[in-house]
């Protein structure tokens, strides 16, 4: 079983739609989680950090449910520029020196 | 601030050749990491460093060596390249807030080994 699992998609949504991505993790020692976005052939870029129950930044809301070992990312009012791969990431827990475990990514395409 | 930079951006090697990838960061971060990204495999940690002069193995260290002689630089070496090392290599650096480590990535090096 992968440590961080995501639905690979692809998600194909119209502009203005609300879309939600789900992610589960198996390492109960993980303390912090992140959502990165990765554009084609580019580096991952940090979108949001999640270490309490949730975090909101403009159109983006991330939630963490430690009991269910589940993280989600909600994107409201989707823009064409939101098209990318979204990576769910968890830390390795304990004194892991920032080592991260990456999910395989969820592909989002926003169309006009 | 340039953030995290990587050189070169692209490279083609023949099997058995050696090369060094350079990662530099100007954010005064203590922690640095090297990853490889392959289709269907996600990002995998090769080696990492928790400070100048220290290195440690990650998930897939075989065939690679690293050095961190200066805080701002983290070098990844391939002593004898193999086709299985064809990949996109990303370097990242991290600052710490409590126990939260946020990693910032460089633009990547695309390596092809023929």
Interface residues (C-beta under 8 A of the other chain):
Chain A: X31 X32 X34 X42 X43 X44 X45 X46 X49 X51 X87 X91 X97 X98 X99 X100 X102 X103 X104 X105
Chain B: X31 X33 X40 X41 X42 X43 X44 X45 X48 X50 X56 X58 X90 X94 X96 X99 X100 X101 X102 X103 X104 X105 X106 X107 X108
